[in-house]
Amino acid sequence: MRRGSFLAALALVCAAAGPARADDRGITVFAAASLREAFEAAAPAFAQRTGIAVRFSFGGSDALVTQLKQGAPADVFASANEAQMKIAADAGLLAEPARTFARNRLVLIVPRDDPAKIEGVAGLARSGVKVVLAAATVPVGGYARAAFRELNGKSGFAADFASVVERNVVSNELDVKAVATKVSLGEGDAGVVYATDVTPALAPKLRVFPFPPGASPDAIYPIAALKAAPNAAGARAFVEFILSKDGQAFLRARGFIAT
């Protein structure tokens, strides 16, 4: 069904394109920072299939929604959580209901030499530990804090674990990539990112620890074409491509849990 939907959207693109110049047929995709590697890998395949070039604007989903509400031109929005997509929907920005296209998991990262000897999530509450998180309004920052609250009073965790960790936060970053970069450079003792942000380039610089089972649900990624899209047919085609078997393969290859 998804392949059929993609082909139908592609037909609309071809019908709508007419004599337009190639540069008029591109689309702009606002996407959560954690999607950078997967989407940049998928874009050439989409362009080859459709003739539509893709420009990306990556960032924290909250910042992207703010830009969209202020009138920034874009065709597609892909968020790292449902809350920011709901804000976009409530503001009347979506051309159609959003659809979930991927999931992700939280992990704790520390520099490879682990100077603070954290050895797991419980170590974030030790005195003097420098924790780097994304801001609470950024999806990964919200997910992390929810996970900490879920651990309050659990075996091995103090009743006020989340509050203690918050006091250890030394930096609130604008997106998840900034968290991963800071920790990899040793500018913090630990941080929380998505599993997919431990890229091949960063993996040698980091140690990675999972969250305790049940502490953090999967991060949900919705996508939607935008009502004010300059290239509405192209926007629909991109959404359908990401939801298609081919698009999902790019996400899966980079560690996302495909739908």
C-alpha positions in Angstrom: 0.0 0.0 0.0 2.8 2.4 0.8 4.5 1.7 -2.5 1.2 2.4 -4.3 0.8 5.7 -2.3 4.3 6.7 -3.3 3.7 6.1 -7.0 0.4 8.0 -6.8 2.2 10.9 -5.2 4.9 10.7 -7.8 2.3 10.9 -10.6 1.0 14.1 -9.1 4.5 15.5 -9.1 4.9 14.8 -12.7 1.5 16.2 -13.6 2.1 19.3 -11.6 5.7 20.0 -12.7 4.8 21.0 -16.3 7.5 23.3 -17.8 8.9 24.4 -14.5 12.7 24.7 -14.2 14.4 22.0 -12.2 15.3 24.4 -9.3 11.6 25.2 -9.0 10.8 21.6 -8.3 12.9 21.1 -5.2 11.5 20.8 -1.7 12.6 21.9 1.7 12.4 19.5 4.6 12.5 20.6 8.2 13.8 17.6 10.2 14.9 16.7 13.7 18.7 16.8 14.0 18.9 13.1 14.8 17.6 12.4 11.3 20.5 14.0 9.5 22.5 10.9 8.5 19.4 8.9 7.5 17.7 11.6 5.5 20.9 12.8 3.8 21.5 9.2 2.7 17.9 8.9 1.4 17.8 12.2 -0.5 19.8 11.1 -3.5 17.7 8.0 -4.0 14.5 10.1 -3.8 16.0 12.7 -6.2 17.0 10.0 -8.7 13.5 8.5 -8.6 11.5 11.7 -8.8 13.8 14.4 -10.2 13.1 16.4 -7.0 16.1 17.9 -5.2 15.8 18.0 -1.4 17.1 20.8 0.8 17.2 20.1 4.6 17.0 22.3 7.6 18.0 20.2 10.7 17.6 21.3 14.3 15.8 20.7 17.5 12.1 20.0 16.7 11.0 22.7 19.0 13.1 25.3 17.2 11.9 24.1 13.8 8.2 24.4 14.9 8.9 28.0 16.1 10.4 28.8 12.7 7.4 27.3 10.9 4.9 29.2 13.0 6.8 32.4 12.1 6.4 31.7 8.4 9.6 29.9 7.4 9.0 28.3 4.0 9.1 24.5 4.0 7.4 21.6 2.4 7.7 18.8 5.0 8.2 18.6 8.8 9.7 15.5 10.4 9.7 15.7 14.2 11.5 13.6 16.9 8.4 13.5 19.1 4.6 13.8 18.8 4.4 16.8 21.1 6.1 19.2 18.6 4.1 17.8 15.7 0.9 18.4 17.7 2.0 22.0 18.1 2.4 22.2 14.4 -1.0 20.6 13.8 -2.8 22.9 16.4 -1.3 25.9 14.6 -2.9 24.7 11.3 0.4 24.1 9.6 -0.2 20.5 8.4 -1.7 19.6 5.0 -2.6 16.1 6.3 -2.5 14.1 9.6 1.0 13.2 10.6 2.2 9.6 10.3 4.8 7.8 12.4 7.7 6.7 10.3 10.4 5.6 12.8 11.3 5.1 16.4 14.5 5.5 18.4 16.0 4.6 21.8 17.7 6.7 24.4 21.3 5.8 25.5 23.7 7.3 28.0 27.1 8.3 26.5 30.3 9.1 28.3 33.8 9.9 26.9 35.8 6.8 26.0 38.0 7.1 29.1 35.0 7.8 31.3 36.9 10.2 33.7 34.0 10.4 36.1 33.7 6.6 36.3 30.0 6.7 35.7 29.4 3.1 34.6 25.7 3.5 34.0 22.7 5.8 34.4 22.7 5.7 38.2 26.1 7.4 38.2 24.5 10.6 36.9 23.4 11.5 40.4 26.9 11.4 41.9 28.2 14.7 43.3 30.3 16.7 40.8 29.3 14.8 37.7 28.9 17.2 34.7 25.8 16.2 32.8 25.1 17.6 29.3 21.5 17.3 28.1 19.4 18.9 25.4 17.0 21.6 26.7 13.8 20.3 28.1 11.8 21.6 25.1 13.9 19.6 22.7 12.5 16.1 22.3 15.5 14.2 23.5 15.8 16.5 26.5 12.2 15.8 27.4 12.6 12.1 26.9 15.7 12.0 29.1 14.0 13.9 32.0 10.9 11.7 31.7 13.2 8.6 32.0 14.9 10.1 35.1 11.5 10.7 36.7 10.5 7.1 35.9 13.6 5.9 37.8 12.8 7.8 41.0 12.8 5.3 43.8 13.5 2.3 41.7 16.1 -0.3 42.8 19.5 1.4 42.8 18.0 4.9 42.4 17.2 7.5 45.0 13.6 8.8 45.4 14.7 12.2 44.1 17.0 10.8 41.4 15.6 13.1 38.7 16.0 16.2 40.8 19.6 15.3 41.7 20.6 14.7 38.1 19.0 18.0 37.1 21.3 19.8 39.6 24.3 18.2 37.8 23.3 19.5 34.4 25.9 22.0 33.3 24.6 22.6 29.7 21.3 22.5 28.0 21.9 22.2 24.2 19.7 23.2 21.3 19.7 19.7 19.7 20.9 16.2 20.2 23.9 16.5 17.9 25.3 19.2 20.1 25.0 16.9 23.2 26.9 14.1 21.4 29.6 16.4 20.2 30.2 18.0 23.6 30.5 14.6 25.3 32.8 13.2 22.6 35.1 16.2 23.1 35.2 15.6 26.9 33.3 18.9 27.6 31.0 16.9 29.9 31.1 13.7 31.9 28.0 12.2 30.4 25.0 13.0 28.1 21.8 11.4 26.9 21.3 11.0 23.1 19.5 8.7 20.8 21.2 5.4 19.9 21.4 6.6 16.3 23.5 9.6 17.3 26.4 7.3 18.2 27.6 7.5 14.6 30.6 5.6 13.2 32.6 8.9 13.5 31.8 9.3 17.2 31.7 5.7 18.4 35.5 5.4 18.9 35.3 8.5 21.2 32.4 7.3 23.4 31.2 4.5 25.7 27.5 3.8 25.6 25.2 2.5 28.3 21.5 1.5 27.9 18.8 2.8 30.2 17.2 0.3 32.6 14.4 -1.7 31.0 11.1 0.2 31.1 12.7 3.5 32.1 12.3 5.1 28.7 9.8 4.4 26.0 10.8 4.5 22.3 11.0 8.0 20.8 8.3 8.4 18.2 9.0 10.2 14.9 6.0 11.6 12.9 6.2 13.2 9.5 3.7 15.4 7.5 3.5 17.6 4.4 2.9 21.2 5.3 -0.2 23.2 4.2 1.9 26.1 2.9 4.3 23.9 1.0 5.7 25.7 -2.1 5.8 22.2 -3.8 2.8 20.4 -2.4 3.0 17.4 -4.7 6.8 17.0 -4.0 6.1 17.2 -0.3 3.6 14.3 -0.5 6.0 12.3 -2.6 8.8 12.7 0.0 6.5 11.6 2.8 5.4 8.6 0.9 9.0 7.7 0.0 10.1 7.9 3.6 7.2 5.6 4.6 7.9 3.2 1.7 10.1 0.1 1.9 13.0 1.9 0.2 12.8 4.9 2.5 12.5 2.7 5.6 15.7 0.8 4.6 17.7 4.0 4.9 16.4 4.6 8.4 17.0 1.0 9.5 20.5 1.1 8.1 21.3 3.9 10.5 19.8 2.3 13.6 16.3 3.6 13.7 13.4 1.2 14.5 11.5 1.3 11.2 7.7 1.1 11.1 
